[in-house]
Amino acid sequence: MTFDAWLPALILFSSLIPGLLIFFLDEERHRLRTALNLAGAALKLVLVGWMIWGVFHDHAYLSRLTLLPGLDLVLEADALSVLFVALSTVLWLVTTVYAIGYLEHSPHRSRFFGFFSLCVSATVGIALAGNLVTFLVFYELLTLATFPLVAHRGTADSMRGAKVYLTYTVAGGAVLLVGVAWLSAIAGPVEFTEGGALDAVAGRYRSELTVIFVLLIGGLGVKAALIPLHGWLPQAMVAPAPVSALLHAVAVVKAGAFGIVRVVYDVYGVDLAADLGVLGPLAVLAGATIVYGSVRALAQDGLKKRLAYSTVSQVSYIALGTAIFGPVASIGGIVHLVHQGVMKITLFFCAGNLAETLGIHNVSEMRGCARRMPLTMAAFTVGALGMIGVPPVAGFVTKWYLGTGAVAAGSDWVLLVLAASSLLNAAYFLPILYTAWFREPAGEWPDEQPRGRFEAPLMLLVPALVTAVLSVAAGLLAAAPFSPLEWAKLIAAREYGL
Amino acid sequence: MIGLADLALLPWVVALPLGGAVLSFVLRTRAPFVGLVTALATAAAGLLLAAQVLAAGVQRHLVGGWGAPLGIDLQADGLSALMVAMTAVVGLGVSVYGSAYFAGGNEDTAHQRAYFWPLWLLLWTALNALFVTADAFNAYVTLELLGLSAVALVALAATPAALTGAMRYLLVGLLGSLLYLLGVGLLYGAAATLDLQQLAQAPLSGRVAAVALAAITAGLVLKTALFPFHFWLPPAHASAPAPVSAVLSALVVKASFYLLLRFWFFVAPELASAVLTTGLGLLGAAAVLWGGLRALTAERLKLVVAYSTVAQIGYLFLVFPLGLGQPEGFTAWGGAALLVLAHATAKAAMFLSAGVILKAAAHDGVSGIDGTAQALPVTIFAFALAGVSLIGLPPTGGFAAKWLLLNSALASGQWWWALVLIAGSLLAAAYTFRVLAHAFTRLPGDPPPCVRSRRLEWSALALAATALALGFVATDVLELLRVGAPVQGPVLMERAP
């Protein structure tokens, strides 16, 4: 075996093995646990960097494990998987630092960080999956690894949230399983192939392939929070802040969105999908989700709930870009995988900071909080402006490519969706910013912690600032080599065979 | 040097546990030690037998050198070897667990300890003998031995519920074996032999053979607790001591199912009609749904686990419509065999961890285990891992098994069985996480005090990990199953265009 055949597996193991070790650590082994976490995250970062370089130069990395004859677990690096792996690796490192700071004194840290690492391993597995079965395996594993994280606090509220989360995701997983099994029964093992993997059977099974597409998207749509399957997401807000951050930015909703991208581009192929007539309904569904999520976000007073509905809306940009036939819109959808991740994780870090330092949970309590926590609110502002689509933050790049791509594809109605969504985004984010920066504080904060040297513990503050800087950088340096946008262009070129 | 192929292992897998049973009965005070040593030796012999069959093909041993039809033969093909190996792994785990479970100073446990070992080793003898016998009447003898030792083990708990459960179990078991005996007698009248291989070659047809197979099937279905004949299983399995529950659910019900496979797939596949295969499949589907629903609503923790067995048995019967008489039946055959193994390890792990949990719980209801996740993380992890395999989530053995059954259903165009599989998985997810949700619920104050025993906790975890590992060695399992398999075909099917 060469190193190339081990690299994808090593990237998986770099979080899996620390995770498993952490389960068996005593609660009090704080330093060892932190060292394991950070060493795993750093190692993964190095390995992923290596892989990016290789994939850019058309190098192939593939690990294969045969479970049954005709059923292989395949981990493989292509341009799309590298994008997602890089995102999750960077954000895992940042979130781990945040989580260590956040959970400093709470019980069950070993359990938490064990499942946390499992969750990232599952995400990396989803990113690197080289065929549909491998994707399914890690998709289900992700469900299992996140359940204990959502339920972590063990209170009646979090148990209820976790139960709703599990009901949705397990049911979605079952639907996905049916789709995958059905597809495998007519087409054999489905390897992800740029341009589509179903050419051999496309002629014979048109109607069945359409039904299977609906099943696959239905199963994936649960995690991607497409309406009407989004109900779990606001409920899952009971999780601790680092979990919400990871859930919304990298792990769960992204896994669903990434799966949709995979199914459309690398299973069906965008040509076959367009030919079957399934892209139009998907685009409409995504558009409806974008508007619906924004409207619901308007009415929420709970900060995390408002952010959750905002996620419902923003993640569907990815599905929307995927469903519009044409490379420009595809670039917009794919690049939003990264952009939404960086911006949303910033917002959640800041929300967690506010809750931990001042006890603020609701928008109505935020009056003047920027005076007390200027850096946190500055980061929050960057994220919020990015969500609205204000240049030069990354969100603008997404909306630009989605809009021009939609016009190029003749789907002018998408412009209306984008405009409405941006207006609504502004309507629910700008009041927050106004309240925080320009209104007088009401007096006492709900639950203020004694102030240290900085406005908040450093381990909570720095991650938020780092991701805020990344959000701006992704927008400002969009034309630089190896920026998310350039990489998304590379992917789109390969998918469309340009 | 003697190679693996030259070892006469077949008599040993029966003789070792039998000797251990006698010895542990005589040396009462040293029973746990004798039991553990015997368990190790028997397990080693069983696993070696599997390796031997894989390497050298079907093994046959003529007891006393007589040979059929006069003497009694022992035979191990791929299916038998798998069953013996399964018994070895589960048996070893349960023995380690049992050695710690019945420890303790009071009179009750001393009594239980003294009788557990001889009875359990006798039960192991019966299982192994049943799996390797080549003779239909001998199978009856082992079936009775199995039933009687199982009933005695249930009664070990000595609670009123256990005694009632044991009594019902005894009566149903006797009725089942008598029906089986009736069928075997009729077969002997029709074919003048009891050797299974010779029966398979004999031209079985006509009314007598049909009645004989019907009686055998009815008896074995009753003993396997297929819906609606499952009524005796939950009280018996739920009221027995934890290691006994594990053995009953994991292994004992598989014995009669194994005989069903023997008769329908090897002896008389030509007698199977569409009514029979569909009928058994439908009863299996009903079992999956009913067992799942009852598990979801059951009040007591062990009843949840017991009803889950009812549901999982239902899946096994899908092998009849999907595999019997199908040109490419191996997919379903492999799926059913893998499911037998996956369920055995996972369910044993689940009952064993339930035993640990209940020692710490406030009461034996599902809500009584609130907060135990804090006190017993390893055990809850074992329970969850076992549940994951029962649900059929990847990458466990349960997933590999269900994937094969799903593939078989979809590729052969019988998609309705796929719906049963999925519905069953959803129910399994619901009842597993119902238990876990209670375990994770945090109670105010400190976690409940409990006795932590590493041997109890880790033997349960080891079995759960085996269920997980099965997913990674499924290829080897299927290769062993190919040895002397009654159905052919590729592992995974593709729909013919």
HADDOCK unambig.tbl for C-alpha pairs under 7 A between the chains (distance, minus, plus):
assign (segid A and resid 67 and name CA) (segid B and resid 471 and name CA) 6.98 0.50 0.50
assign (segid A and resid 67 and name CA) (segid B and resid 472 and name CA) 5.59 0.50 0.50
assign (segid A and resid 67 and name CA) (segid B and resid 473 and name CA) 6.94 0.50 0.50
assign (segid A and resid 67 and name CA) (segid B and resid 474 and name CA) 6.39 0.50 0.50
assign (segid A and resid 67 and name CA) (segid B and resid 475 and name CA) 6.27 0.50 0.50
assign (segid A and resid 68 and name CA) (segid B and resid 474 and name CA) 6.24 0.50 0.50
assign (segid A and resid 68 and name CA) (segid B and resid 475 and name CA) 4.97 0.50 0.50
assign (segid A and resid 69 and name CA) (segid B and resid 475 and name CA) 6.91 0.50 0.50
assign (segid A and resid 69 and name CA) (segid B and resid 491 and name CA) 6.44 0.50 0.50
assign (segid A and resid 70 and name CA) (segid B and resid 492 and name CA) 6.33 0.50 0.50
assign (segid A and resid 137 and name CA) (segid B and resid 394 and name CA) 5.14 0.50 0.50
assign (segid A and resid 137 and name CA) (segid B and resid 395 and name CA) 6.29 0.50 0.50
assign (segid A and resid 140 and name CA) (segid B and resid 393 and name CA) 6.75 0.50 0.50
assign (segid A and resid 140 and name CA) (segid B and resid 394 and name CA) 6.95 0.50 0.50
assign (segid A and resid 154 and name CA) (segid B and resid 440 and name CA) 5.91 0.50 0.50
assign (segid A and resid 154 and name CA) (segid B and resid 441 and name CA) 4.86 0.50 0.50
assign (segid A and resid 154 and name CA) (segid B and resid 442 and name CA) 4.92 0.50 0.50
assign (segid A and resid 155 and name CA) (segid B and resid 441 and name CA) 6.42 0.50 0.50
assign (segid A and resid 155 and name CA) (segid B and resid 442 and name CA) 6.18 0.50 0.50
assign (segid A and resid 159 and name CA) (segid B and resid 437 and name CA) 6.75 0.50 0.50
assign (segid A and resid 171 and name CA) (segid B and resid 426 and name CA) 6.84 0.50 0.50
assign (segid A and resid 174 and name CA) (segid B and resid 422 and name CA) 6.41 0.50 0.50
assign (segid A and resid 181 and name CA) (segid B and resid 406 and name CA) 6.73 0.50 0.50
assign (segid A and resid 181 and name CA) (segid B and resid 407 and name CA) 6.25 0.50 0.50
assign (segid A and resid 182 and name CA) (segid B and resid 410 and name CA) 6.14 0.50 0.50
assign (segid A and resid 185 and name CA) (segid B and resid 407 and name CA) 5.90 0.50 0.50
assign (segid A and resid 185 and name CA) (segid B and resid 410 and name CA) 6.18 0.50 0.50
assign (segid A and resid 185 and name CA) (segid B and resid 411 and name CA) 5.06 0.50 0.50
assign (segid A and resid 185 and name CA) (segid B and resid 493 and name CA) 6.65 0.50 0.50
assign (segid A and resid 185 and name CA) (segid B and resid 494 and name CA) 5.02 0.50 0.50
assign (segid A and resid 185 and name CA) (segid B and resid 495 and name CA) 5.85 0.50 0.50
assign (segid A and resid 186 and name CA) (segid B and resid 411 and name CA) 6.91 0.50 0.50
assign (segid A and resid 186 and name CA) (segid B and resid 494 and name CA) 5.73 0.50 0.50
assign (segid A and resid 186 and name CA) (segid B and resid 495 and name CA) 5.21 0.50 0.50
assign (segid A and resid 188 and name CA) (segid B and resid 494 and name CA) 6.06 0.50 0.50
